[in-house]
């Protein structure tokens, strides 16, 4: 019984670490998009603004 509980605890800890890693990885594209947007703001193009 103790072995089963220990195995379950180990699995839970591994899953928690994977979830945390996935959350960090998911935030990276958003951060990069902000950096890219800030860099692009430096450029201006002559002519009328485009509408979407």
PDB file of N, CA, C and O in Angstrom:
ATOM      1  N   UNK A   1       0.834  -1.196   0.000  1.00  0.00           N
ATOM      2  CA  UNK A   1       0.000   0.000   0.000  1.00  0.00           C
ATOM      3  C   UNK A   1       0.875   1.255   0.000  1.00  0.00           C
ATOM      4  O   UNK A   1       0.619   2.193  -0.756  1.00  0.00           O
ATOM      5  N   UNK A   2       1.903   1.272   0.843  1.00  0.00           N
ATOM      6  CA  UNK A   2       2.790   2.431   0.890  1.00  0.00           C
ATOM      7  C   UNK A   2       3.469   2.666  -0.447  1.00  0.00           C
ATOM      8  O   UNK A   2       3.673   3.808  -0.859  1.00  0.00           O
ATOM      9  N   UNK A   3       3.817   1.580  -1.119  1.00  0.00           N
ATOM     10  CA  UNK A   3       4.476   1.689  -2.416  1.00  0.00           C
ATOM     11  C   UNK A   3       3.535   2.324  -3.439  1.00  0.00           C
ATOM     12  O   UNK A   3       3.966   3.142  -4.252  1.00  0.00           O
ATOM     13  N   UNK A   4       2.273   1.958  -3.405  1.00  0.00           N
ATOM     14  CA  UNK A   4       1.297   2.519  -4.336  1.00  0.00           C
ATOM     15  C   UNK A   4       1.103   4.007  -4.081  1.00  0.00           C
ATOM     16  O   UNK A   4       1.030   4.795  -5.023  1.00  0.00           O
ATOM     17  N   UNK A   5       1.019   4.390  -2.821  1.00  0.00           N
ATOM     18  CA  UNK A   5       0.858   5.803  -2.468  1.00  0.00           C
ATOM     19  C   UNK A   5       2.097   6.590  -2.874  1.00  0.00           C
ATOM     20  O   UNK A   5       1.989   7.710  -3.375  1.00  0.00           O
ATOM     21  N   UNK A   6       3.260   6.012  -2.663  1.00  0.00           N
ATOM     22  CA  UNK A   6       4.507   6.672  -3.048  1.00  0.00           C
ATOM     23  C   UNK A   6       4.572   6.864  -4.558  1.00  0.00           C
ATOM     24  O   UNK A   6       4.980   7.921  -5.040  1.00  0.00           O
ATOM     25  N   UNK A   7       4.169   5.838  -5.298  1.00  0.00           N
ATOM     26  CA  UNK A   7       4.158   5.941  -6.766  1.00  0.00           C
ATOM     27  C   UNK A   7       3.168   7.016  -7.219  1.00  0.00           C
ATOM     28  O   UNK A   7       3.467   7.794  -8.125  1.00  0.00           O
ATOM     29  N   UNK A   8       2.014   7.059  -6.603  1.00  0.00           N
ATOM     30  CA  UNK A   8       1.010   8.070  -6.935  1.00  0.00           C
ATOM     31  C   UNK A   8       1.530   9.469  -6.634  1.00  0.00           C
ATOM     32  O   UNK A   8       1.306  10.393  -7.416  1.00  0.00           O
ATOM     33  N   UNK A   9       2.219   9.633  -5.513  1.00  0.00           N
ATOM     34  CA  UNK A   9       2.799  10.926  -5.145  1.00  0.00           C
ATOM     35  C   UNK A   9       3.850  11.353  -6.164  1.00  0.00           C
ATOM     36  O   UNK A   9       3.882  12.511  -6.578  1.00  0.00           O
ATOM     37  N   UNK A  10       4.710  10.419  -6.566  1.00  0.00           N
ATOM     38  CA  UNK A  10       5.728  10.729  -7.576  1.00  0.00           C
ATOM     39  C   UNK A  10       5.088  11.164  -8.890  1.00  0.00           C
ATOM     40  O   UNK A  10       5.524  12.133  -9.512  1.00  0.00           O
ATOM     41  N   UNK A  11       4.063  10.446  -9.302  1.00  0.00           N
ATOM     42  CA  UNK A  11       3.369  10.787 -10.548  1.00  0.00           C
ATOM     43  C   UNK A  11       2.728  12.165 -10.465  1.00  0.00           C
ATOM     44  O   UNK A  11       2.768  12.936 -11.424  1.00  0.00           O
ATOM     45  N   UNK A  12       2.144  12.469  -9.325  1.00  0.00           N
ATOM     46  CA  UNK A  12       1.517  13.776  -9.136  1.00  0.00           C
ATOM     47  C   UNK A  12       2.548  14.892  -9.210  1.00  0.00           C
ATOM     48  O   UNK A  12       2.296  15.933  -9.818  1.00  0.00           O
ATOM     49  N   UNK A  13       3.696  14.683  -8.600  1.00  0.00           N
ATOM     50  CA  UNK A  13       4.760  15.694  -8.648  1.00  0.00           C
ATOM     51  C   UNK A  13       5.287  15.881 -10.066  1.00  0.00           C
ATOM     52  O   UNK A  13       5.555  17.008 -10.484  1.00  0.00           O
ATOM     53  N   UNK A  14       5.437  14.798 -10.801  1.00  0.00           N
ATOM     54  CA  UNK A  14       5.890  14.893 -12.189  1.00  0.00           C
ATOM     55  C   UNK A  14       4.868  15.639 -13.039  1.00  0.00           C
ATOM     56  O   UNK A  14       5.231  16.476 -13.865  1.00  0.00           O
ATOM     57  N   UNK A  15       3.603  15.336 -12.836  1.00  0.00           N
ATOM     58  CA  UNK A  15       2.551  16.019 -13.588  1.00  0.00           C
ATOM     59  C   UNK A  15       2.527  17.510 -13.273  1.00  0.00           C
ATOM     60  O   UNK A  15       2.352  18.332 -14.172  1.00  0.00           O
ATOM     61  N   UNK A  16       2.702  17.858 -12.013  1.00  0.00           N
ATOM     62  CA  UNK A  16       2.717  19.270 -11.627  1.00  0.00           C
ATOM     63  C   UNK A  16       3.878  19.994 -12.290  1.00  0.00           C
ATOM     64  O   UNK A  16       3.726  21.128 -12.744  1.00  0.00           O
ATOM     65  N   UNK A  17       5.030  19.349 -12.351  1.00  0.00           N
ATOM     66  CA  UNK A  17       6.192  19.960 -13.003  1.00  0.00           C
ATOM     67  C   UNK A  17       5.941  20.141 -14.499  1.00  0.00           C
ATOM     68  O   UNK A  17       6.318  21.165 -15.069  1.00  0.00           O
ATOM     69  N   UNK A  18       5.317  19.169 -15.131  1.00  0.00           N
ATOM     70  CA  UNK A  18       5.009  19.277 -16.560  1.00  0.00           C
ATOM     71  C   UNK A  18       4.007  20.390 -16.837  1.00  0.00           C
ATOM     72  O   UNK A  18       4.132  21.109 -17.828  1.00  0.00           O
ATOM     73  N   UNK A  19       3.027  20.529 -15.978  1.00  0.00           N
ATOM     74  CA  UNK A  19       2.038  21.597 -16.142  1.00  0.00           C
ATOM     75  C   UNK A  19       2.704  22.957 -16.002  1.00  0.00           C
ATOM     76  O   UNK A  19       2.418  23.871 -16.776  1.00  0.00           O
ATOM     77  N   UNK A  20       3.578  23.095 -15.033  1.00  0.00           N
ATOM     78  CA  UNK A  20       4.286  24.363 -14.835  1.00  0.00           C
ATOM     79  C   UNK A  20       5.161  24.686 -16.045  1.00  0.00           C
ATOM     80  O   UNK A  20       5.202  25.829 -16.502  1.00  0.00           O
ATOM     81  N   UNK A  21       5.850  23.689 -16.553  1.00  0.00           N
ATOM     82  CA  UNK A  21       6.698  23.888 -17.729  1.00  0.00           C
ATOM     83  C   UNK A  21       5.853  24.271 -18.947  1.00  0.00           C
ATOM     84  O   UNK A  21       6.248  25.138 -19.726  1.00  0.00           O
ATOM     85  N   UNK A  22       4.714  23.640 -19.111  1.00  0.00           N
ATOM     86  CA  UNK A  22       3.828  23.960 -20.232  1.00  0.00           C
ATOM     87  C   UNK A  22       3.303  25.388 -20.119  1.00  0.00           C
ATOM     88  O   UNK A  22       3.174  26.080 -21.129  1.00  0.00           O
ATOM     89  N   UNK A  23       3.002  25.829 -18.915  1.00  0.00           N
ATOM     90  CA  UNK A  23       2.508  27.195 -18.717  1.00  0.00           C
ATOM     91  C   UNK A  23       3.571  28.214 -19.098  1.00  0.00           C
ATOM     92  O   UNK A  23       3.264  29.223 -19.734  1.00  0.00           O
ATOM     93  N   UNK A  24       4.811  27.961 -18.717  1.00  0.00           N
ATOM     94  CA  UNK A  24       5.907  28.869 -19.068  1.00  0.00           C
ATOM     95  C   UNK A  24       6.092  28.899 -20.580  1.00  0.00           C
ATOM     96  O   UNK A  24       6.257  29.968 -21.168  1.00  0.00           O
ATOM     97  N   UNK A  25       6.063  27.735 -21.203  1.00  0.00           N
ATOM     98  CA  UNK A  25       6.238  27.640 -22.650  1.00  0.00           C
ATOM     99  C   UNK A  25       5.102  28.344 -23.387  1.00  0.00           C
ATOM    100  O   UNK A  25       5.330  28.959 -24.428  1.00  0.00           O
ATOM    101  N   UNK A  26       3.905  28.261 -22.867  1.00  0.00           N
ATOM    102  CA  UNK A  26       2.756  28.889 -23.518  1.00  0.00           C
ATOM    103  C   UNK A  26       2.847  30.408 -23.486  1.00  0.00           C
ATOM    104  O   UNK A  26       2.297  31.072 -24.364  1.00  0.00           O
ATOM    105  N   UNK A  27       3.524  30.968 -22.501  1.00  0.00           N
ATOM    106  CA  UNK A  27       3.630  32.422 -22.383  1.00  0.00           C
ATOM    107  C   UNK A  27       4.689  33.012 -23.308  1.00  0.00           C
ATOM    108  O   UNK A  27       4.646  34.206 -23.605  1.00  0.00           O
ATOM    109  N   UNK A  28       5.629  32.208 -23.763  1.00  0.00           N
ATOM    110  CA  UNK A  28       6.729  32.722 -24.584  1.00  0.00           C
ATOM    111  C   UNK A  28       6.267  33.411 -25.863  1.00  0.00           C
ATOM    112  O   UNK A  28       6.731  34.516 -26.142  1.00  0.00           O
ATOM    113  N   UNK A  29       5.371  32.808 -26.660  1.00  0.00           N
ATOM    114  CA  UNK A  29       4.951  33.495 -27.891  1.00  0.00           C
ATOM    115  C   UNK A  29       4.306  34.855 -27.621  1.00  0.00           C
ATOM    116  O   UNK A  29       4.508  35.796 -28.389  1.00  0.00           O
ATOM    117  N   UNK A  30       3.539  34.968 -26.550  1.00  0.00           N
ATOM    118  CA  UNK A  30       2.903  36.242 -26.223  1.00  0.00           C
ATOM    119  C   UNK A  30       3.952  37.296 -25.893  1.00  0.00           C
ATOM    120  O   UNK A  30       3.835  38.445 -26.319  1.00  0.00           O
ATOM    121  N   UNK A  31       4.969  36.915 -25.142  1.00  0.00           N
ATOM    122  CA  UNK A  31       6.036  37.861 -24.799  1.00  0.00           C
ATOM    123  C   UNK A  31       6.798  38.286 -26.044  1.00  0.00           C
ATOM    124  O   UNK A  31       7.143  39.457 -26.202  1.00  0.00           O
ATOM    125  N   UNK A  32       7.059  37.334 -26.923  1.00  0.00           N
ATOM    126  CA  UNK A  32       7.770  37.657 -28.165  1.00  0.00           C
ATOM    127  C   UNK A  32       6.933  38.569 -29.049  1.00  0.00           C
ATOM    128  O   UNK A  32       7.473  39.450 -29.718  1.00  0.00           O
ATOM    129  N   UNK A  33       5.634  38.369 -29.057  1.00  0.00           N
ATOM    130  CA  UNK A  33       4.754  39.222 -29.852  1.00  0.00           C
ATOM    131  C   UNK A  33       4.799  40.659 -29.349  1.00  0.00           C
ATOM    132  O   UNK A  33       4.799  41.596 -30.148  1.00  0.00           O
ATOM    133  N   UNK A  34       4.838  40.839 -28.048  1.00  0.00           N
ATOM    134  CA  UNK A  34       4.916  42.185 -27.475  1.00  0.00           C
ATOM    135  C   UNK A  34       6.227  42.850 -27.876  1.00  0.00           C
ATOM    136  O   UNK A  34       6.238  44.018 -28.263  1.00  0.00           O
ATOM    137  N   UNK A  35       7.325  42.117 -27.785  1.00  0.00           N
ATOM    138  CA  UNK A  35       8.629  42.663 -28.167  1.00  0.00           C
ATOM    139  C   UNK A  35       8.628  43.030 -29.646  1.00  0.00           C
ATOM    140  O   UNK A  35       9.128  44.092 -30.018  1.00  0.00           O
ATOM    141  N   UNK A  36       8.079  42.175 -30.485  1.00  0.00           N
ATOM    142  CA  UNK A  36       8.015  42.449 -31.921  1.00  0.00           C
ATOM    143  C   UNK A  36       7.144  43.669 -32.205  1.00  0.00           C
ATOM    144  O   UNK A  36       7.503  44.508 -33.031  1.00  0.00           O
ATOM    145  N   UNK A  37       6.015  43.770 -31.533  1.00  0.00           N
ATOM    146  CA  UNK A  37       5.130  44.920 -31.727  1.00  0.00           C
ATOM    147  C   UNK A  37       5.843  46.217 -31.352  1.00  0.00           C
ATOM    148  O   UNK A  37       5.723  47.218 -32.059  1.00  0.00           O
ATOM    149  N   UNK A  38       6.574  46.206 -30.260  1.00  0.00           N
ATOM    150  CA  UNK A  38       7.307  47.403 -29.844  1.00  0.00           C
ATOM    151  C   UNK A  38       8.382  47.767 -30.864  1.00  0.00           C
ATOM    152  O   UNK A  38       8.610  48.947 -31.129  1.00  0.00           O
ATOM    153  N   UNK A  39       9.035  46.777 -31.430  1.00  0.00           N
ATOM    154  CA  UNK A  39      10.071  47.040 -32.434  1.00  0.00           C
ATOM    155  C   UNK A  39       9.467  47.594 -33.714  1.00  0.00           C
ATOM    156  O   UNK A  39      10.048  48.487 -34.331  1.00  0.00           O
ATOM    157  N   UNK A  40       8.325  47.087 -34.121  1.00  0.00           N
ATOM    158  CA  UNK A  40       7.683  47.513 -35.364  1.00  0.00           C
ATOM    159  C   UNK A  40       7.148  48.936 -35.247  1.00  0.00           C
ATOM    160  O   UNK A  40       7.067  49.645 -36.250  1.00  0.00           O
ATOM    161  N   UNK A  41       6.785  49.359 -34.061  1.00  0.00           N
ATOM    162  CA  UNK A  41       6.271  50.719 -33.869  1.00  0.00           C
ATOM    163  C   UNK A  41       7.283  51.779 -34.291  1.00  0.00           C
ATOM    164  O   UNK A  41       6.901  52.909 -34.596  1.00  0.00           O
ATOM    165  N   UNK A  42       8.551  51.434 -34.312  1.00  0.00           N
ATOM    166  CA  UNK A  42       9.587  52.391 -34.683  1.00  0.00           C
ATOM    167  C   UNK A  42       9.528  52.760 -36.163  1.00  0.00           C
ATOM    168  O   UNK A  42      10.029  53.811 -36.563  1.00  0.00           O
ATOM    169  N   UNK A  43       8.926  51.911 -36.963  1.00  0.00           N
ATOM    170  CA  UNK A  43       8.881  52.135 -38.402  1.00  0.00           C
ATOM    171  C   UNK A  43       7.594  52.848 -38.798  1.00  0.00           C
ATOM    172  O   UNK A  43       6.521  52.562 -38.267  1.00  0.00           O
ATOM    173  N   UNK A  44       7.718  53.777 -39.736  1.00  0.00           N
ATOM    174  CA  UNK A  44       6.539  54.441 -40.281  1.00  0.00           C
ATOM    175  C   UNK A  44       6.556  54.284 -41.792  1.00  0.00           C
ATOM    176  O   UNK A  44       7.618  54.215 -42.411  1.00  0.00           O
ATOM    177  N   UNK A  45       5.387  54.230 -42.365  1.00  0.00           N
ATOM    178  CA  UNK A  45       5.251  54.076 -43.809  1.00  0.00           C
ATOM    179  C   UNK A  45       4.434  55.252 -44.320  1.00  0.00           C
ATOM    180  O   UNK A  45       3.391  55.589 -43.759  1.00  0.00           O
ATOM    181  N   UNK A  46       4.917  55.873 -45.390  1.00  0.00           N
ATOM    182  CA  UNK A  46       4.199  57.007 -45.968  1.00  0.00           C
ATOM    183  C   UNK A  46       2.932  56.512 -46.657  1.00  0.00           C
ATOM    184  O   UNK A  46       2.893  55.402 -47.188  1.00  0.00           O
ATOM    185  N   UNK A  47       1.922  57.330 -46.641  1.00  0.00           N
ATOM    186  CA  UNK A  47       0.681  56.986 -47.321  1.00  0.00           C
ATOM    187  C   UNK A  47      -0.445  56.775 -46.330  1.00  0.00           C
ATOM    188  O   UNK A  47      -0.246  56.837 -45.117  1.00  0.00           O
ATOM    189  N   UNK A  48      -1.638  56.522 -46.868  1.00  0.00           N
ATOM    190  CA  UNK A  48      -2.799  56.347 -45.987  1.00  0.00           C
ATOM    191  C   UNK A  48      -2.696  55.052 -45.187  1.00  0.00           C
ATOM    192  O   UNK A  48      -2.065  54.083 -45.610  1.00  0.00           O
ATOM    193  N   UNK A  49      -3.327  55.069 -44.034  1.00  0.00           N
ATOM    194  CA  UNK A  49      -3.344  53.873 -43.196  1.00  0.00           C
ATOM    195  C   UNK A  49      -4.255  52.828 -43.821  1.00  0.00           C
ATOM    196  O   UNK A  49      -5.299  53.153 -44.387  1.00  0.00           O
ATOM    197  N   UNK A  50      -3.857  51.596 -43.713  1.00  0.00           N
ATOM    198  CA  UNK A  50      -4.680  50.495 -44.211  1.00  0.00           C
ATOM    199  C   UNK A  50      -5.747  50.165 -43.177  1.00  0.00           C
ATOM    200  O   UNK A  50      -5.533  50.326 -41.975  1.00  0.00           O
ATOM    201  N   UNK A  51      -6.882  49.707 -43.648  1.00  0.00           N
ATOM    202  CA  UNK A  51      -7.941  49.279 -42.734  1.00  0.00           C
ATOM    203  C   UNK A  51      -8.128  47.779 -42.879  1.00  0.00           C
ATOM    204  O   UNK A  51      -7.970  47.209 -43.958  1.00  0.00           O
ATOM    205  N   UNK A  52      -8.462  47.173 -41.781  1.00  0.00           N
ATOM    206  CA  UNK A  52      -8.634  45.714 -41.807  1.00  0.00           C
ATOM    207  C   UNK A  52     -10.087  45.358 -41.955  1.00  0.00           C
ATOM    208  O   UNK A  52     -10.433  44.178 -41.996  1.00  0.00           O
TER     209      UNK A  52
END
